[in-house]
Structure formats: structure tokens, C-alpha cells
Amino acid sequence: MSKPLIVSIPHRLGKDEAVRRLKSGLASAQSSYSHLFAVQEEIWTGDHLQFRVSALGQVASGTIDVL
């Protein structure tokens, strides 16, 4: 099994604002690029997101923890 890709993006937003922006960004990308991009799974548990997206015939899944 391959190793996970871990990306850390420092920010000065509070958790609530960061979560709000992630949610609105996913919704915006899905509506603007629906012909290329689909969110197949978006499960929020507190500040943790589990997602699966597909684009151009490829599927990617992962998690985001907002700190």
C-alpha cells in the first residue's frame, strides 16, 4: 500500500471560518465545474472531513482535519 500524502496549510483563520470556507469552496467547485468534477462523498464530523471526489475519470479520496 502506498504512503499517504500529508499536506499542512498554515492559516490564521479560526476553526469555524476555515470550516465555513472549505464547505463553501466544495459547494462552489461542484456547482461551477459539475461537467468535470463531482463530490461523491462529503462527511463532516466536527472539524474532520472525509471526502471522495471524481474528476476527468479519476477518483481521489482523503481526509481534512481543521486545526
Sequence and secondary structure as in RCSB ss.txt:
>XXXX:A:sequence
MSKPLIVSIPHRLGKDEAVRRLKSGLASAQSSYSHLFAVQEEIWTGDHLQFRVSALGQVASGTIDVL
>XXXX:A:secstr
            S HHHHHHHHHHHHHHHHHHTTTTEEEEEEEEETTEEEEEEEETTEEEEEEEE  
